[in-house]
């Protein structure tokens, strides 16, 4: 939660502050509120940075900056190894990353503020069941990866979980009821993302109810601000943490605290690094890593000019093929710099449909876009990094997000991808997979991260020739 900017018991002072910034209407229904509602409104107002919102409103008056084709160029990328030299580089990176993990220099950080609404699930997205056979949730799946990574390297990997106002209490309850999935209480830290007001065309706050200003999360870039505001960065320093492994809760294929990724980042002396996969085609709705005016950034698919989205190289492949998968490594010192003297990432304007309480006190739910939300993007930090690494990985091994109820990026697709990955590990260890005539596998298998983080963990546990049928669980 954002630190207070004013005294929450000073009604007169907060009224004056709101009036001075053209937001006096938030007290419109004061006379109808009970004592608890009044206290809650004052508490909320005490945490709003009125000066920031005023500045953002002023800056949003002009047209949003566009992306000009001439300002773009492909970014340098560490490719999936193809040569002996590249394989040696990868081995060096893996060993360096393992050294960092053995030294206790790495923390895991998951962005988990979303709800499962688009999945038809009432609760935090991390509590959504992803295991096709065991019923394990996304939270459990990631927790077991964190625990297995700690055990493999003999040092605890602390886990930082960023929630939101909408799911914080439900997330805490979920973890308490699960016994933290075997993790020690002092090794899991929960904190909330900051919420900021949306505004109408005149720059005025919306009222969500008679006693509450409508707010929304400040974007995934706000995760870096929340690390600072919550005291998590200070705790990391006290624990000797140097690198933060950042990922999003909806990707069950994430390679937790990937030593290769950590090693490339460390060997390059990078401030921030990112992973990419090859886009499936020019129309895939993922941001691409590129250079804009010489600075590394992720260019949103909606901002990439059509000519550039379809541009190809001499071999016919896409010019901008490197799709971002929202996995990063950040140095603790770099995140500290981003928060020194105030948060240094830019805010972006997003026009949205915002429900609001009108002057009569009735709730309105417009279908058209009537408001402006302000968001920050974590990848904007790439342009502020002195050095950065972009690492290509295989999609089938590391990226299958759960975003939609059906089709692409759906739970069914993720479960299929998990099964195919596990089957590839089992076959690499000599197992015999029961496939159909067309090579398909009519069902699912599931491996616990506590038993196998990769194929190497299965050696000695899987006998050559062992038959694997649908329903196999290990």
GUVEX-745556 format. One record per residue (C-alpha): x negated, y, z negated. Coordinates in nm, 2 decimals. Example, Ala and Ser with C-alpha at 12.3 -4.5 7.8 and 13.67 -1.06 7.14 Angstrom:
% GUVEX-745556
+--------+--------+--------+
:      X :      Y :      Z :
+--------+--------+--------+
:  -1.23 :  -0.45 :  -0.78 :
:  -1.37 :  -0.11 :  -0.71 :
+--------+--------+--------+
% end
This chain:
% GUVEX-745556
+--------+--------+--------+
:      X :      Y :      Z :
+--------+--------+--------+
:   0.00 :   0.00 :   0.00 :
:  -0.12 :   0.35 :   0.08 :
:  -0.26 :   0.55 :  -0.21 :
:  -0.04 :   0.83 :  -0.34 :
:  -0.09 :   1.18 :  -0.19 :
:   0.13 :   1.35 :  -0.45 :
:   0.28 :   1.30 :  -0.79 :
:   0.59 :   1.07 :  -0.76 :
:   0.75 :   1.23 :  -1.07 :
:   0.73 :   1.58 :  -0.93 :
:   1.07 :   1.62 :  -0.76 :
:   1.02 :   2.00 :  -0.72 :
:   0.67 :   1.96 :  -0.57 :
:   0.78 :   1.69 :  -0.33 :
:   1.08 :   1.89 :  -0.22 :
:   0.85 :   2.19 :  -0.15 :
:   0.61 :   1.96 :   0.04 :
:   0.89 :   1.82 :   0.26 :
:   1.04 :   2.16 :   0.33 :
:   0.69 :   2.30 :   0.42 :
:   0.66 :   2.03 :   0.69 :
:   1.01 :   2.06 :   0.82 :
:   1.13 :   1.74 :   0.65 :
:   1.36 :   1.88 :   0.39 :
:   1.65 :   1.68 :   0.53 :
:   1.52 :   1.37 :   0.35 :
:   1.69 :   1.51 :   0.03 :
:   2.02 :   1.55 :   0.21 :
:   2.19 :   1.27 :   0.01 :
:   2.01 :   1.34 :  -0.32 :
:   2.33 :   1.41 :  -0.50 :
:   2.47 :   1.07 :  -0.40 :
:   2.17 :   0.86 :  -0.52 :
:   2.15 :   0.69 :  -0.86 :
:   1.84 :   0.72 :  -1.08 :
:   1.67 :   0.42 :  -0.94 :
:   1.73 :   0.53 :  -0.58 :
:   1.59 :   0.88 :  -0.65 :
:   1.28 :   0.74 :  -0.81 :
:   1.22 :   0.51 :  -0.51 :
:   1.26 :   0.80 :  -0.27 :
:   1.01 :   1.01 :  -0.46 :
:   0.77 :   0.72 :  -0.48 :
:   0.79 :   0.67 :  -0.11 :
:   0.75 :   1.04 :  -0.03 :
:   0.44 :   1.06 :  -0.26 :
:   0.27 :   0.81 :  -0.04 :
:   0.34 :   0.98 :   0.29 :
:   0.06 :   1.19 :   0.45 :
:   0.26 :   1.48 :   0.57 :
:  -0.04 :   1.65 :   0.72 :
:  -0.12 :   1.34 :   0.93 :
:   0.23 :   1.31 :   1.06 :
:   0.24 :   1.68 :   1.15 :
:  -0.08 :   1.64 :   1.34 :
:   0.04 :   1.33 :   1.52 :
:   0.36 :   1.50 :   1.62 :
:   0.17 :   1.80 :   1.76 :
:  -0.06 :   1.57 :   1.95 :
:   0.22 :   1.36 :   2.09 :
:   0.38 :   1.66 :   2.26 :
:   0.17 :   1.62 :   2.57 :
:   0.17 :   1.33 :   2.82 :
:  -0.01 :   1.01 :   2.70 :
:  -0.36 :   0.97 :   2.85 :
:  -0.36 :   0.73 :   3.14 :
:  -0.62 :   0.49 :   3.27 :
:  -0.79 :   0.60 :   3.59 :
:  -0.92 :   0.33 :   3.82 :
:  -1.24 :   0.51 :   3.88 :
:  -1.32 :   0.52 :   3.50 :
:  -1.31 :   0.14 :   3.47 :
:  -1.59 :  -0.13 :   3.50 :
:  -1.62 :  -0.49 :   3.40 :
:  -1.78 :  -0.55 :   3.06 :
:  -2.09 :  -0.75 :   3.00 :
:  -1.98 :  -1.09 :   2.87 :
:  -2.16 :  -1.40 :   2.72 :
:  -2.01 :  -1.67 :   2.93 :
:  -1.93 :  -2.03 :   2.84 :
:  -2.27 :  -2.20 :   2.88 :
:  -2.35 :  -2.33 :   3.23 :
:  -2.73 :  -2.36 :   3.22 :
:  -2.98 :  -2.51 :   2.99 :
:  -3.10 :  -2.17 :   2.88 :
:  -2.74 :  -2.06 :   2.80 :
:  -2.69 :  -2.38 :   2.60 :
:  -3.01 :  -2.31 :   2.41 :
:  -2.88 :  -1.96 :   2.34 :
:  -2.56 :  -2.11 :   2.21 :
:  -2.75 :  -2.35 :   1.98 :
:  -2.95 :  -2.06 :   1.84 :
:  -2.63 :  -1.87 :   1.78 :
:  -2.47 :  -2.17 :   1.61 :
:  -2.76 :  -2.21 :   1.37 :
:  -2.77 :  -1.84 :   1.29 :
:  -2.39 :  -1.85 :   1.22 :
:  -2.43 :  -2.16 :   1.00 :
:  -2.70 :  -1.98 :   0.80 :
:  -2.47 :  -1.69 :   0.73 :
:  -2.20 :  -1.92 :   0.62 :
:  -2.44 :  -2.12 :   0.40 :
:  -2.55 :  -1.79 :   0.24 :
:  -2.20 :  -1.69 :   0.16 :
:  -2.21 :  -1.38 :   0.39 :
:  -1.88 :  -1.43 :   0.57 :
:  -1.52 :  -1.36 :   0.48 :
:  -1.21 :  -1.46 :   0.67 :
:  -0.94 :  -1.20 :   0.74 :
:  -0.59 :  -1.28 :   0.87 :
:  -0.34 :  -1.02 :   0.99 :
:  -0.01 :  -1.17 :   0.88 :
:   0.24 :  -0.89 :   0.85 :
:   0.48 :  -1.02 :   1.11 :
:   0.82 :  -1.18 :   1.06 :
:   0.94 :  -1.49 :   1.25 :
:   1.24 :  -1.31 :   1.40 :
:   1.15 :  -1.37 :   1.76 :
:   1.11 :  -1.74 :   1.68 :
:   1.45 :  -1.76 :   1.52 :
:   1.29 :  -1.80 :   1.18 :
:   1.39 :  -1.60 :   0.87 :
:   1.06 :  -1.54 :   0.68 :
:   0.69 :  -1.45 :   0.73 :
:   0.56 :  -1.58 :   1.06 :
:   0.28 :  -1.75 :   0.87 :
:   0.54 :  -1.97 :   0.69 :
:   0.67 :  -2.10 :   1.02 :
:   0.62 :  -2.48 :   1.07 :
:   0.37 :  -2.55 :   1.34 :
:   0.27 :  -2.91 :   1.26 :
:   0.48 :  -3.14 :   1.49 :
:   0.44 :  -3.44 :   1.27 :
:   0.35 :  -3.32 :   0.92 :
:   0.55 :  -3.01 :   0.90 :
:   0.25 :  -2.80 :   0.80 :
:   0.30 :  -2.42 :   0.83 :
:   0.07 :  -2.18 :   1.00 :
:  -0.05 :  -2.06 :   0.66 :
:  -0.13 :  -2.41 :   0.55 :
:  -0.30 :  -2.48 :   0.88 :
:  -0.53 :  -2.18 :   0.84 :
:  -0.58 :  -2.23 :   0.47 :
:  -0.70 :  -2.59 :   0.53 :
:  -0.94 :  -2.45 :   0.79 :
:  -1.08 :  -2.20 :   0.55 :
:  -1.12 :  -2.47 :   0.28 :
:  -1.28 :  -2.71 :   0.52 :
:  -1.52 :  -2.45 :   0.65 :
:  -1.63 :  -2.37 :   0.29 :
:  -1.68 :  -2.74 :   0.22 :
:  -1.88 :  -2.79 :   0.54 :
:  -2.13 :  -2.51 :   0.46 :
:  -2.14 :  -2.55 :   0.08 :
:  -2.03 :  -2.19 :   0.01 :
:  -1.69 :  -2.04 :  -0.05 :
:  -1.54 :  -1.84 :   0.24 :
:  -1.31 :  -1.59 :   0.07 :
:  -0.98 :  -1.53 :   0.25 :
:  -0.82 :  -1.19 :   0.28 :
:  -0.45 :  -1.19 :   0.39 :
:  -0.29 :  -0.87 :   0.51 :
:   0.09 :  -0.86 :   0.47 :
:   0.35 :  -0.59 :   0.54 :
:   0.62 :  -0.43 :   0.33 :
:   0.88 :  -0.66 :   0.49 :
:   0.71 :  -0.99 :   0.41 :
:   0.47 :  -0.92 :   0.12 :
:   0.67 :  -1.07 :  -0.16 :
:   0.79 :  -1.36 :   0.05 :
:   0.43 :  -1.44 :   0.14 :
:   0.31 :  -1.43 :  -0.22 :
:   0.60 :  -1.66 :  -0.32 :
:   0.51 :  -1.90 :  -0.03 :
:   0.15 :  -1.93 :  -0.15 :
:   0.24 :  -1.96 :  -0.51 :
:   0.48 :  -2.24 :  -0.44 :
:   0.22 :  -2.42 :  -0.23 :
:  -0.05 :  -2.39 :  -0.50 :
:  -0.26 :  -2.18 :  -0.26 :
:  -0.31 :  -2.49 :  -0.05 :
:  -0.60 :  -2.60 :  -0.27 :
:  -0.78 :  -2.26 :  -0.26 :
:  -0.89 :  -2.10 :  -0.58 :
:  -0.69 :  -1.80 :  -0.69 :
:  -1.00 :  -1.57 :  -0.69 :
:  -1.08 :  -1.66 :  -0.34 :
:  -0.75 :  -1.55 :  -0.18 :
:  -0.67 :  -1.18 :  -0.18 :
:  -0.34 :  -1.03 :  -0.06 :
:  -0.27 :  -0.67 :   0.03 :
:  -0.02 :  -0.47 :   0.23 :
:  -0.06 :  -0.28 :   0.56 :
:   0.03 :   0.09 :   0.54 :
:   0.37 :   0.20 :   0.67 :
:   0.42 :   0.54 :   0.83 :
:   0.73 :   0.73 :   0.93 :
:   0.87 :   0.73 :   1.28 :
:   1.00 :   1.07 :   1.41 :
:   1.27 :   1.19 :   1.65 :
:   1.22 :   1.42 :   1.95 :
:   1.19 :   1.72 :   1.71 :
:   0.93 :   1.55 :   1.49 :
:   1.18 :   1.49 :   1.20 :
:   1.18 :   1.17 :   0.99 :
:   1.46 :   0.92 :   1.03 :
:   1.64 :   0.81 :   0.72 :
:   1.67 :   0.43 :   0.71 :
:   1.93 :   0.47 :   0.43 :
:   2.05 :   0.76 :   0.22 :
:   1.75 :   0.72 :  -0.01 :
:   1.48 :   0.59 :   0.21 :
:   1.27 :   0.72 :   0.50 :
:   1.24 :   0.48 :   0.80 :
:   0.88 :   0.36 :   0.83 :
:   0.70 :   0.11 :   1.04 :
:   0.35 :  -0.06 :   1.02 :
:   0.06 :   0.16 :   1.14 :
:  -0.05 :  -0.09 :   1.40 :
:  -0.31 :  -0.37 :   1.39 :
:  -0.59 :  -0.11 :   1.37 :
:  -0.44 :  -0.02 :   1.04 :
:  -0.58 :  -0.35 :   0.91 :
:  -0.92 :  -0.18 :   0.89 :
:  -0.78 :   0.10 :   0.69 :
:  -0.60 :  -0.14 :   0.46 :
:  -0.92 :  -0.32 :   0.39 :
:  -1.06 :   0.01 :   0.26 :
:  -0.75 :   0.14 :   0.08 :
:  -0.68 :  -0.19 :  -0.10 :
:  -1.03 :  -0.22 :  -0.24 :
:  -1.10 :  -0.53 :  -0.03 :
:  -1.41 :  -0.38 :   0.12 :
:  -1.55 :  -0.30 :  -0.22 :
:  -1.49 :  -0.65 :  -0.33 :
:  -1.66 :  -0.79 :  -0.02 :
:  -1.97 :  -0.58 :  -0.11 :
:  -1.97 :  -0.71 :  -0.46 :
:  -1.95 :  -1.07 :  -0.33 :
:  -2.24 :  -1.01 :  -0.09 :
:  -2.02 :  -1.04 :   0.22 :
:  -2.17 :  -0.89 :   0.54 :
:  -1.94 :  -1.01 :   0.82 :
:  -1.56 :  -1.02 :   0.85 :
:  -1.40 :  -1.29 :   1.07 :
:  -1.07 :  -1.13 :   1.20 :
:  -0.78 :  -1.33 :   1.35 :
:  -0.40 :  -1.32 :   1.37 :
:  -0.18 :  -1.57 :   1.20 :
:   0.01 :  -1.68 :   1.51 :
:  -0.28 :  -1.86 :   1.68 :
:  -0.31 :  -2.22 :   1.54 :
:  -0.62 :  -2.30 :   1.77 :
:  -0.84 :  -2.04 :   1.61 :
:  -1.19 :  -2.17 :   1.53 :
:  -1.22 :  -2.05 :   1.18 :
:  -1.54 :  -1.85 :   1.11 :
:  -1.69 :  -1.99 :   1.44 :
:  -2.06 :  -2.01 :   1.37 :
:  -2.14 :  -1.96 :   1.74 :
:  -1.95 :  -1.63 :   1.74 :
:  -2.09 :  -1.52 :   1.41 :
:  -2.44 :  -1.60 :   1.53 :
:  -2.41 :  -1.41 :   1.86 :
:  -2.28 :  -1.11 :   1.67 :
:  -2.57 :  -1.12 :   1.41 :
:  -2.85 :  -1.19 :   1.66 :
:  -2.73 :  -0.89 :   1.87 :
:  -2.72 :  -0.66 :   1.56 :
:  -2.36 :  -0.59 :   1.66 :
:  -2.11 :  -0.38 :   1.47 :
:  -1.80 :  -0.55 :   1.62 :
:  -1.75 :  -0.84 :   1.86 :
:  -1.46 :  -1.00 :   2.04 :
:  -1.36 :  -1.32 :   2.21 :
:  -1.20 :  -1.35 :   2.55 :
:  -1.05 :  -1.62 :   2.77 :
:  -1.00 :  -1.62 :   3.15 :
:  -0.67 :  -1.48 :   3.25 :
:  -0.43 :  -1.72 :   3.41 :
:  -0.36 :  -1.46 :   3.68 :
:  -0.33 :  -1.08 :   3.74 :
:   0.02 :  -1.07 :   3.58 :
:  -0.06 :  -1.23 :   3.25 :
:   0.04 :  -1.00 :   2.97 :
:  -0.28 :  -0.98 :   2.78 :
:  -0.52 :  -0.69 :   2.74 :
:  -0.85 :  -0.71 :   2.92 :
:  -1.20 :  -0.63 :   2.80 :
:  -1.36 :  -0.36 :   3.01 :
:  -1.57 :  -0.05 :   3.01 :
:  -1.37 :   0.27 :   3.02 :
:  -1.59 :   0.58 :   3.08 :
:  -1.88 :   0.36 :   2.98 :
:  -1.73 :   0.25 :   2.64 :
:  -1.62 :  -0.10 :   2.56 :
:  -1.24 :  -0.13 :   2.50 :
:  -0.94 :  -0.35 :   2.55 :
:  -0.72 :  -0.21 :   2.83 :
:  -0.35 :  -0.30 :   2.77 :
:  -0.20 :  -0.49 :   3.06 :
:   0.07 :  -0.22 :   3.09 :
:  -0.21 :   0.05 :   3.12 :
:  -0.42 :  -0.14 :   3.38 :
:  -0.36 :   0.01 :   3.73 :
:  -0.21 :  -0.24 :   3.96 :
:  -0.50 :  -0.21 :   4.21 :
:  -0.74 :  -0.30 :   3.93 :
:  -0.53 :  -0.57 :   3.79 :
:  -0.54 :  -0.75 :   4.13 :
:  -0.89 :  -0.65 :   4.22 :
:  -1.12 :  -0.95 :   4.30 :
:  -1.49 :  -1.02 :   4.31 :
:  -1.67 :  -1.14 :   4.63 :
:  -1.60 :  -1.50 :   4.53 :
:  -1.22 :  -1.43 :   4.51 :
:  -1.20 :  -1.44 :   4.13 :
:  -1.04 :  -1.16 :   3.93 :
:  -1.26 :  -0.86 :   3.86 :
:  -1.09 :  -0.80 :   3.52 :
:  -1.05 :  -1.16 :   3.41 :
:  -1.15 :  -1.13 :   3.04 :
:  -0.83 :  -1.15 :   2.84 :
:  -0.86 :  -1.05 :   2.48 :
:  -0.73 :  -1.30 :   2.22 :
:  -0.75 :  -1.08 :   1.91 :
:  -1.03 :  -1.26 :   1.74 :
:  -1.32 :  -1.03 :   1.62 :
:  -1.62 :  -1.02 :   1.40 :
:  -1.68 :  -0.69 :   1.22 :
:  -1.97 :  -0.59 :   1.00 :
:  -1.86 :  -0.47 :   0.66 :
:  -2.09 :  -0.17 :   0.70 :
:  -1.91 :  -0.08 :   1.03 :
:  -1.56 :  -0.09 :   0.87 :
:  -1.69 :   0.12 :   0.59 :
:  -1.81 :   0.38 :   0.84 :
:  -1.47 :   0.38 :   1.01 :
:  -1.31 :   0.49 :   0.68 :
:  -1.57 :   0.74 :   0.58 :
:  -1.43 :   1.09 :   0.55 :
:  -1.08 :   0.95 :   0.66 :
:  -0.98 :   0.68 :   0.90 :
:  -1.14 :   0.73 :   1.23 :
:  -0.93 :   0.53 :   1.48 :
:  -0.69 :   0.72 :   1.70 :
:  -0.31 :   0.69 :   1.68 :
:  -0.11 :   0.60 :   1.99 :
:   0.25 :   0.71 :   2.06 :
:   0.51 :   0.44 :   2.12 :
:   0.87 :   0.53 :   2.22 :
:   1.11 :   0.29 :   2.04 :
:   1.47 :   0.24 :   1.95 :
:   1.50 :   0.34 :   1.58 :
:   1.80 :   0.28 :   1.36 :
:   1.89 :   0.57 :   1.14 :
:   2.14 :   0.71 :   0.89 :
:   2.32 :   1.01 :   1.05 :
:   2.44 :   1.33 :   0.88 :
:   2.76 :   1.17 :   0.77 :
:   2.57 :   0.88 :   0.60 :
:   2.67 :   0.62 :   0.87 :
:   2.41 :   0.38 :   1.00 :
:   2.34 :   0.42 :   1.37 :
:   2.17 :   0.15 :   1.59 :
:   2.10 :   0.30 :   1.92 :
:   2.02 :   0.08 :   2.22 :
:   1.82 :   0.35 :   2.39 :
:   1.48 :   0.47 :   2.28 :
:   1.53 :   0.76 :   2.04 :
:   1.22 :   0.78 :   1.83 :
:   0.84 :   0.78 :   1.83 :
:   0.63 :   0.54 :   1.63 :
:   0.26 :   0.59 :   1.57 :
:   0.02 :   0.29 :   1.59 :
:  -0.35 :   0.22 :   1.58 :
:  -0.52 :  -0.05 :   1.77 :
:  -0.80 :  -0.25 :   1.62 :
:  -0.98 :  -0.28 :   1.95 :
:  -1.03 :   0.10 :   1.97 :
:  -1.31 :   0.04 :   1.72 :
:  -1.50 :  -0.13 :   2.00 :
:  -1.57 :   0.20 :   2.16 :
:  -1.72 :   0.33 :   1.83 :
:  -1.95 :   0.04 :   1.79 :
:  -2.32 :   0.10 :   1.86 :
:  -2.36 :  -0.26 :   1.98 :
:  -2.10 :  -0.52 :   2.06 :
:  -2.08 :  -0.88 :   2.19 :
:  -1.80 :  -1.01 :   2.41 :
:  -1.79 :  -1.40 :   2.40 :
:  -1.60 :  -1.61 :   2.65 :
:  -1.44 :  -1.92 :   2.51 :
:  -1.22 :  -2.19 :   2.66 :
:  -0.85 :  -2.12 :   2.63 :
:  -0.75 :  -2.48 :   2.58 :
:  -0.98 :  -2.50 :   2.27 :
:  -0.91 :  -2.16 :   2.10 :
:  -0.60 :  -1.98 :   2.21 :
:  -0.23 :  -2.08 :   2.20 :
:  -0.03 :  -1.80 :   2.02 :
:   0.31 :  -1.85 :   1.88 :
:   0.52 :  -1.55 :   1.98 :
:   0.83 :  -1.66 :   2.17 :
:   1.10 :  -1.90 :   2.09 :
:   1.07 :  -2.08 :   2.42 :
:   0.85 :  -2.10 :   2.73 :
:   0.49 :  -1.96 :   2.73 :
:   0.34 :  -1.87 :   2.39 :
:   0.61 :  -2.07 :   2.22 :
:   0.59 :  -2.33 :   1.93 :
:   0.64 :  -2.62 :   2.17 :
:   0.36 :  -2.50 :   2.39 :
:   0.13 :  -2.45 :   2.09 :
:   0.21 :  -2.80 :   1.96 :
:   0.14 :  -2.95 :   2.30 :
:  -0.19 :  -2.76 :   2.31 :
:  -0.28 :  -2.88 :   1.96 :
:  -0.21 :  -3.24 :   2.06 :
:  -0.42 :  -3.21 :   2.38 :
:  -0.71 :  -3.07 :   2.18 :
:  -0.69 :  -3.34 :   1.92 :
:  -0.67 :  -3.61 :   2.19 :
:  -0.99 :  -3.47 :   2.36 :
:  -1.17 :  -3.50 :   2.02 :
:  -1.05 :  -3.85 :   1.97 :
:  -1.15 :  -3.96 :   2.32 :
:  -1.49 :  -3.80 :   2.27 :
:  -1.54 :  -4.03 :   1.98 :
:  -1.45 :  -4.34 :   2.18 :
:  -1.08 :  -4.37 :   2.09 :
:  -0.84 :  -4.52 :   2.36 :
:  -0.54 :  -4.29 :   2.41 :
:  -0.21 :  -4.45 :   2.51 :
:  -0.13 :  -4.24 :   2.82 :
:   0.14 :  -4.28 :   3.08 :
:   0.07 :  -4.37 :   3.45 :
:   0.04 :  -4.00 :   3.53 :
:  -0.21 :  -3.94 :   3.25 :
:   0.05 :  -3.77 :   3.03 :
:   0.08 :  -3.83 :   2.66 :
:   0.45 :  -3.88 :   2.56 :
:   0.44 :  -3.73 :   2.21 :
:   0.22 :  -3.57 :   1.96 :
:  -0.08 :  -3.65 :   1.73 :
:  -0.19 :  -3.43 :   1.44 :
:  -0.52 :  -3.40 :   1.26 :
:  -0.56 :  -3.21 :   0.93 :
:  -0.84 :  -2.95 :   0.94 :
:  -0.95 :  -3.10 :   0.61 :
:  -1.03 :  -3.42 :   0.80 :
:  -1.16 :  -3.27 :   1.12 :
:  -1.25 :  -2.92 :   1.22 :
:  -1.39 :  -3.05 :   1.55 :
:  -1.49 :  -3.37 :   1.73 :
:  -1.81 :  -3.41 :   1.53 :
:  -1.61 :  -3.45 :   1.21 :
:  -1.44 :  -3.76 :   1.36 :
:  -1.75 :  -3.95 :   1.42 :
:  -1.77 :  -4.24 :   1.18 :
:  -1.39 :  -4.21 :   1.11 :
:  -1.28 :  -4.32 :   1.46 :
:  -1.39 :  -4.66 :   1.57 :
:  -1.46 :  -4.69 :   1.95 :
:  -1.17 :  -4.85 :   2.12 :
:  -0.92 :  -4.75 :   1.85 :
:  -0.58 :  -4.71 :   2.01 :
:  -0.41 :  -4.37 :   1.96 :
:  -0.04 :  -4.37 :   2.01 :
:   0.23 :  -4.09 :   1.97 :
:   0.28 :  -4.02 :   1.60 :
:  -0.09 :  -4.07 :   1.51 :
:  -0.18 :  -3.86 :   1.20 :
:  -0.52 :  -3.83 :   1.04 :
+--------+--------+--------+
% end
